[in-house]
Amino acid sequence: MEFAPVLISVIDRDIHFKNCVTSLAQNPLAKETHLFIALDAPLAEKHKTGHARVLSFIENIEGFKKVTLFKREKNMGSSPNQFLAMEDIFKQYDRLIFTEDDNVFSPNFLDFINQGLDFFKDRQDVFSITGYNYLVDMPKSYTNNYYVFPGFEAWGVGMWREKWNNVDFSVESCRKNTPLTVKNILKINAIAGVAVLALFDLAQFGVLHDDFALGLHMLKNNMYSIFPTISKVRNKGLDGSGENGGVSGLFDNQYIDESDTIQLRFDEQIKPNPDILRIIKKFKKLKYKKQIKLLFRYLQFKLFQTVIPRGTKAKNSQICSDSV
């Protein structure tokens, strides 16, 4: 088995970062794993103290085969910091595992991702191997320990160089190829209602969320991600400490697999399970009130090709790291 390197992006959340690295180091495969860290420079004075603590912690990391630091001299922003690091890593490896600093991992996370990357590397309709599973209960009739789903989740994910390099992150190209139409709304809603919000952001504000661009690529090419039936990842970052908001407590106590190893019951022909698709679609469905608001936004956009900005209007061609 090849062992994929791990990339963590971080700027100043030292407590989250320490918990993330510590949990990874407790994986038996950590000693076989090259750890890369992309440390962005402070954007403001408030980031400097945490940034210094992160840097100090990095200097003493143990338990991995090798540790490599990409230290930015000026602030790049989350996406450019991540993407540049991935570009550098892909010069050395044909695969990698990416996570932001606010995830903690099961002891068998690396085992699960590496097995998946090894087994599915030649299956062209599999885009990624994710360690996260949604806060849903699997059907009692489903006995495999992983499943396929036509969506992307970045909370601890393994990817291959060739497939990643085929993704189009151009704002104008994505806007042109996926306009705000009823047809596209229905197609995206069939996978995840919450992703429709990102389609509106793209059409109205020129904001392209990274996860949404990846989801569009997968939708266009009929691709899937491999998900575990028991999550290998717990996200602790929806506490207001990062770029994205959220409801603290909703995810940060999620149960994760406590086993050191896992044996995947490989099925070369595995396809989406209809019962699991229904469960996840319901979980990711927009609330009724939000659906009504989006209907008014859509009508306004079609009538006037504009909307009333939601707070501060986003700049054109901005790429965000928000999960959608």
N, C-alpha and C positions, 0 to 999 in steps of 0.2 A: 504494500500500500504506500502511495505517496502521501506525504504530510504537508498540507497546505499551510503557508504562513498566515499569521493573524495580524490584521491592521486595526488599531484603535485610534480614533480621532478625538482630540481633547483640547481644551484651552485653559480652563481654570477650576473646574469642579473636582477638587482634589479628593473629597470623600467618595464621591461616586467612582472616580477613576481607581482609587485604591481598592474598593470593593470589587470592581470589574476585573482588575488584574489578579487580585488574590483568588477569586473564584476560578479564573482560567488556570492559574498555577496549580490548583488542586485537581485538575484533570490529569490522569496518568500519562496522556500523550503530550503534555506540556513540554516535557524534557526533549521531545522530538520536534518541537515547533519553534520556528523563527518568528519572534514577536517584533512587529514594526509599530512605532508610535508616531503619529503625525500631530505635533504640538504646535498649534497656531499661536501667533503672538497676541498679546493683550490688545483689545480694541479700545478699552477705556481704563481709567485709573482703578475702577472697581474690580477689574480682572487681575491686577498685578499680584496681589497677595496669594490668591489661589494658584495662579500660574507658577509662582516661585515654589509653592509647596508641591505642585505636580512635578516640576523639574527635579526637585530634591528627591522625591520618591522614585522617579525613573532611574536615577543614578544608583539605586540600591535594589533594583528588581532582580530576583533570582528565580530559578525553577524552570527556565526555558532554555532551549538549545542555544539561542542567540538573541540579543536585543539590539535593535537598530532604531535610532531616533532621527526623525525629520523635524528639525527645529526651525520654525519660520522666523525670519528677522522682522517681518512686518505682517500685520493682520491680513489674511487672505479671505476669510469667511469660511464657513463650514464646508460648503460644497467644493470650492477650489482647493482647499487644504486636503480634503479627502481624495479628490480626483487626481491631483498631482502625485500624491503618494501611491495611489493605485497604478498610475502610469509607470512609476519607477519600479514598483514591485513586479509588475508584469514583464519587465525587462529580464527578470531573473527566474520567474515562476510562471507556469501556465494556469495557475489557480490561486485563489486566496480566500480568506475568511475575513469579513468586515464587521465591525461593531463600533457604535459610538460608546462614549465613556459611561453611560448610565445603565448598562445591563449587567446582571449577575447570572452566572451559568451553572448548569448541572455538571456534576463530575464526568458525565459521559457526553457532554456537548461536542468536544473535539472528535470523539470517536464517531458519533452520529454523522457529523458534517463530512469528515474525511471518508467514511465508508460510502456516503452518498455521492460525493464528488468522484470517487474512484469508479463506482458501479455505473453511474448515469452519464459519464463524460462523453460517450459516443451516441447518446440518445438526443437527437437534434430538437425534440420538442420539450426537453427539460432545460429550463433556463437557470435555476438556482436550487440550492439546498438550504432551507431555513431551519434554524433551531427553535423558532417560536411557534407556539400553537395558540389559537384564539381561546378566549374564555368561554368555551363551549364544551358540552359533553358529547363524546363520540357515540354513535349508535351502538347499542349492545350487541348487535349482530355483526359489527365490523371487528375482525380479529387481528388485522395486520397492525404493526406498530408504526407505520407511516402512511400517508395518503398524498394524492396529488390534487392541486388546486390551481386554477388559472389566474393567480394573483401573485403579488410580490410583497414581501415583508422584510424590512431591513434590520430588525432586532436580532442580529447575529445570523449572518447569511454567508454561504459559500458560493463562489461563482468561478467560472472559467474565463480565461483571457479572451479566447476567440469569440465567445458569445457576448461578453461585455462590450467588446470593441465594435460590435454590430449595432449597438443601441444609438439612436438618434436623439441627442440632447439639444438640438436646435429649436429655439422657441418658435421662430417663424415657420420652420418646416412642420413642427407638430401642430401649430395653429392651422396651417393650410391643409394638412392631411386629416385633421380631426376637428372640423368646425363644430360650432355649437348648434347642433340640429337635433330634432326629436329622435331620429334614427340612432345617432351616437349616444344620446342620453340613455336610451333604452338598452343599447348594447353594453354600456359601462355599468348601468344600474343592475343588469342581469348578473354581474359578478360582485359588485360592491357599491351599494347606494352612496356611501360616503365619498367614493371616488368621483361622483358627479360634481361635488363641490370643486374639485381640482380642475375639472373641465371648464366650469364657469370662470375660475381664476385665470385659466389660460386664455380663454376667448375674450374676456372683458378687461383684464389688467395686464396681460402679457406675462403672467407669472407661471413658470413651469416648475412644478414640484418634481424632485428627482424620482421619487417612487412612482409618480404618475407617468413620467416619461418611460420608465421601465415597464409599467403596466400596459401602456399603449403598445410598446414594442412586442410584448407577449401576446396581447390581443390580436395584433396584426398578423403575427406568425404562428398563432395557435399553439402557444407554449404554456408550460406549467412550472410550478415550483413543487418541491418535495417538502412536506410538513410532517413533524412527528405527531403522534396521537397524544403524547404527554409532553408538554412543553419542556424544553431544555434551557429556557431563558425566562428571566423575570426582569421586567423593566422597572427601574426605580426613579426615572427622570421626570415624571409628570408632576413635579412639585414646585414649578415656577422657577427652577434654577437654570433652565436652559432656554433655547429659542422657542420651543413649543410649549403651549399650555396643556391643560388636561385636568383630570380629576385625580388628585393624589389619593391613593388608597384603592383605586379601581384595579390597578395592575400590580402594584408593588408588594402585594401579599399573595400573588398567584402561586399555586403549587407547581413545583418543577420536579422532574425526575431526580432521585437521589442516588441512583446506581452509578457505579464507576465505569461500567462498560455496557454496550448494547449490541445485540446481534440482529441486524436487519433481515427480515424475511423477504429477500429480493424477489421481485416479480418484474421481468423485463417488459411485460405488456400491460402493466398497471395503468388504469385510466381513472378519471374522476368517479367517485362513488356518488350516485344521485342523492342519497340520504344526507351525506356530509355536505354536499353542495347546498341543499336546502337549509341546513342548520346554519352554515356560515353566512349565506345570503341574508337570513333573518337577523343574525347578529350584526351584520354590517349595514343593515337597512337604515335609511334616514327616518327620523321621527316625523310624524304626520305634519306638525307645525313647520318643520324645516322644508318639507316637500312643498307646502303651500307658498312659503317664501321664495323658493326656487322657481316656482311657476310664475310668480309675479316678476322675478328677475329676468326670466327667459322672455316673457312678453315685452317687458321694457326694452330689453336688448334688441329684440327683433323689430320693435317699432322705431327706436331711436338710435340703435347701435351704441348705446351707452348705458351706464347705471350711476346711481348715486354712490360714491365711494364708501367703502366700509372702513371708517376711520381714516387712517393715512393710506392714500392710494399707492399701490406698489409701482415701482419703476418698471418700464418695459424691459423685456429680455432678462429679467432676474430669475435665477435658478435657486429654489429653496430646498432645504433638506427635510421639510415637513413630511411626516408619514401621512398618506392619504388612504 
